[in-house]
Amino acid sequence: MIRKVEICGVNTNKLTVLSNEEKNELLKRIKNGDKSARQEFINGNLRLVLSVIQRFSNRGENPDDLFQVGCIGLIKAIDNFDLNQNVQFSTYAVPMIIGEVRRYLRDNNSIRVSRSIRDLAYKVLAIKEKYKKEQQREISIEEVSKILEVEPEEIAMCLDAIQTPASLQEPVYGDGTEKIFLMDQVKDKKNNEEYWTENITIAEAMKKLSTKEKNIMQKRFFEGRTQMEVADEIGISQAQVSRLEKSALDHIKRMYK
């Protein structure tokens, strides 16, 4: 998705990379109000923005939009970076860029969340970020609850509400030969009664499979196991499970054509 040569009018193949010495020198000039140094520093860190937004390539967002949002995070990092801290600029900037992109994704979520819930969630996130920076540990929901004087359940609910929904087509595992998608791990335990005729047909077909094929089909489609889980249980590779599963399905299809 974000592999094209040009993004937001910028040729990504020609992005400059600054050395640490050049960055430090430019940052000193920026702190003294040198606008040309500021622009040069931004241009010299666009590759950093590009590398960060590639983490969000599976969200279906326009890469140009993500790049622009990432640049905002970069500029905020430049404005807030402290030269006296013994830390590389990129180490400081990456979380800032990621945070800006995540805020953008939350605000543009296709599932609409009420303003009051979203505002509360942002307050919670701000407290969590500040606390972690100052105390070097995660703050608990109960501690946030006391600070904001809000019930812990309400805090948990508002944080869940702003999470980006996951696509059923999103890969959760891949070994180079086959990917396992989120939908492979979803199992519906309701409304089985309406499929009783199909279940009878499948049961008859299952009798004609080999013992190993039958075992795999049972675990995969009746117990909701992933191919990796089945492979671990019966002691074969995930690739073998995939081949046997495909063979069994082809066998069933041929019987009922």
C-alpha positions in Angstrom: 0.0 0.0 0.0 2.7 2.5 1.0 5.3 1.4 -1.5 4.5 3.9 -4.3 7.3 6.2 -5.3 5.3 9.5 -4.8 3.3 10.3 -1.7 1.8 13.7 -1.1 3.8 15.0 -4.0 7.1 13.8 -2.4 9.3 11.3 -4.3 10.0 8.7 -1.6 13.0 7.3 -3.5 14.8 10.6 -3.1 14.2 11.3 0.6 17.3 12.5 2.3 18.7 10.9 5.5 20.5 13.1 8.0 23.4 11.9 10.1 23.3 12.3 13.9 25.7 15.1 13.7 23.7 16.9 11.1 20.5 16.4 13.2 22.1 17.8 16.3 23.4 20.8 14.5 20.1 21.5 12.8 18.2 21.1 16.1 20.5 23.7 17.7 19.7 26.1 14.9 16.0 25.4 15.2 16.0 26.3 18.9 17.6 29.6 17.9 14.7 30.3 15.5 16.3 29.3 12.2 13.3 28.5 9.9 15.5 27.2 7.1 17.0 24.7 9.5 13.5 23.6 10.6 12.5 22.9 7.0 15.7 21.1 6.3 15.2 19.0 9.4 11.7 18.1 8.5 12.7 17.1 5.0 15.5 15.0 6.5 13.1 13.0 8.6 10.3 12.3 6.2 11.7 8.8 5.7 11.1 8.2 9.4 7.5 9.2 8.9 7.2 6.9 6.0 8.6 3.9 8.0 6.2 4.6 10.8 3.0 4.8 8.8 3.8 1.5 7.1 2.7 -0.1 10.4 -0.8 1.0 9.6 -0.9 -0.2 6.0 -3.6 -2.8 6.7 -6.2 -0.2 7.9 -7.5 0.7 4.4 -6.6 4.3 4.9 -5.3 6.6 2.1 -1.5 6.6 2.5 -1.3 10.3 1.5 -3.6 11.1 4.5 -1.5 9.0 6.9 1.7 10.6 5.7 0.3 14.1 6.3 -0.8 13.1 9.8 2.5 11.5 10.5 4.3 14.8 9.4 2.2 16.6 12.0 3.5 14.2 14.6 7.0 14.8 13.4 6.6 18.6 13.7 5.2 18.2 17.2 8.2 16.1 18.1 10.6 18.8 16.8 8.8 21.5 18.8 8.9 19.5 22.1 12.3 17.8 21.8 14.7 18.6 24.6 18.3 18.7 23.4 19.5 18.3 27.0 18.0 14.8 27.2 20.4 12.0 26.4 18.1 10.4 23.7 18.2 10.1 20.0 15.6 12.3 18.2 14.1 9.3 16.3 13.6 7.5 19.7 11.5 10.5 20.9 9.8 11.1 17.5 8.5 7.6 16.7 6.0 7.4 19.6 4.8 11.0 18.8 4.2 10.1 15.2 2.4 6.8 16.1 0.2 8.7 18.6 -0.8 11.2 16.0 -1.7 8.5 13.5 -3.7 6.6 16.1 -5.6 9.7 17.1 -6.5 10.3 13.5 -7.7 6.7 13.1 -9.8 7.0 16.2 -11.4 10.3 15.1 -12.1 8.9 11.6 -13.5 5.6 12.9 -16.4 4.4 10.8 -18.3 3.5 14.0 -19.5 6.7 15.5 -18.9 7.2 19.2 -20.5 10.0 21.2 -18.4 13.1 21.9 -18.7 12.7 25.6 -17.4 9.1 25.5 -14.6 10.1 23.1 -13.6 13.1 25.3 -13.4 10.9 28.4 -11.3 8.3 26.5 -8.8 11.0 25.4 -8.5 12.3 29.0 -7.8 8.7 30.2 -5.2 8.3 27.5 -3.5 11.6 28.3 -3.3 10.6 32.0 -1.9 7.1 31.1 0.7 8.7 28.8 1.8 11.3 31.4 1.9 8.8 34.2 4.0 6.3 32.2 6.4 9.1 31.3 6.8 10.3 34.9 6.5 7.1 36.9 7.9 4.6 34.3 5.0 2.2 34.7 1.4 1.7 33.5 -1.3 3.3 35.6 -4.2 1.0 36.5 -7.8 1.8 35.6 -8.6 2.0 39.4 -6.0 4.8 39.7 -7.3 6.7 36.7 -10.8 6.3 38.2 -9.8 8.1 41.4 -8.1 10.9 39.5 -11.1 11.6 37.2 -13.7 10.6 39.8 -15.4 8.2 37.3 -16.4 4.6 37.8 -13.8 2.1 36.5 -16.4 0.4 34.4 -17.1 3.6 32.5 -13.4 4.1 31.9 -13.1 0.6 30.5 -16.1 1.1 28.3 -14.9 4.4 26.8 -11.5 2.9 26.0 -13.2 -0.1 24.2 -15.4 2.3 22.3 -12.5 4.1 20.5 -10.7 0.9 19.5 -10.4 0.5 15.7 -12.6 -2.4 14.6 -10.7 -5.4 13.2 -11.5 -6.8 9.8 -12.4 -10.5 9.6 -10.0 -10.6 6.6 -7.1 -9.3 8.7 -4.3 -12.0 8.9 -3.4 -13.1 12.4 -0.7 -15.6 11.4 1.4 -16.5 8.4 4.2 -19.0 7.9 5.0 -18.1 4.3 2.8 -20.8 2.8 -0.6 -19.9 4.1 -2.2 -17.1 6.2 -4.7 -17.6 8.9 -7.3 -14.8 9.1 -9.4 -13.5 12.0 -12.5 -15.1 10.5 -10.8 -18.6 10.9 -10.9 -18.1 14.6 -14.6 -17.1 14.8 -17.0 -19.7 15.9 -20.8 -19.3 16.0 -22.4 -21.4 18.7 -25.9 -20.1 18.1 -28.6 -21.0 15.6 -27.3 -24.5 14.9 -30.8 -25.9 14.7 -31.7 -24.3 11.4 -28.8 -26.2 9.7 -29.8 -29.7 10.8 -30.3 -31.0 7.3 -26.9 -29.7 6.2 -25.4 -31.3 9.3 -26.9 -34.7 8.4 -25.5 -34.4 4.9 -22.0 -33.5 6.2 -22.1 -36.3 8.7 -22.7 -38.8 5.9 -19.9 -37.4 3.9 -17.5 -37.4 6.9 -18.0 -41.2 7.2 -16.2 -41.6 3.8 -13.1 -39.7 4.8 -9.9 -41.2 6.2 -9.4 -41.2 10.0 -6.9 -38.4 9.8 -9.1 -36.3 7.5 -12.1 -36.9 9.7 -10.2 -35.8 12.8 -9.0 -32.6 11.1 -12.5 -31.7 9.8 -14.0 -32.3 13.2 -11.5 -30.1 15.0 -11.5 -27.3 12.3 -15.2 -27.0 11.5 -17.0 -28.4 14.5 -14.7 -27.3 17.3 -13.5 -24.1 15.8 -9.8 -24.8 16.1 -7.2 -23.0 13.9 -4.9 -25.0 11.6 -2.0 -24.3 14.0 -3.9 -25.6 17.0 -4.9 -28.8 15.1 -1.3 -29.3 13.9 0.0 -29.0 17.5 -2.7 -31.5 18.8 -2.1 -34.2 16.3 1.6 -33.8 15.8 2.0 -32.7 12.2 2.9 -29.5 10.5 0.4 -26.7 9.7 1.1 -27.2 6.0 0.1 -30.8 6.3 -3.1 -29.9 8.1 -3.9 -27.4 5.3 -3.3 -30.1 2.6 -5.4 -32.7 4.3 -8.2 -30.2 5.0 -8.2 -29.2 1.3 -8.2 -32.9 0.2 -11.2 -33.6 2.5 -13.2 -30.7 1.3 -12.5 -31.6 -2.3 -13.6 -35.2 -1.6 -16.9 -33.9 -0.1 -17.5 -31.6 -3.0 -17.0 -34.4 -5.5 -19.5 -36.6 -3.7 -22.3 -34.1 -3.8 -21.8 -32.7 -7.3 
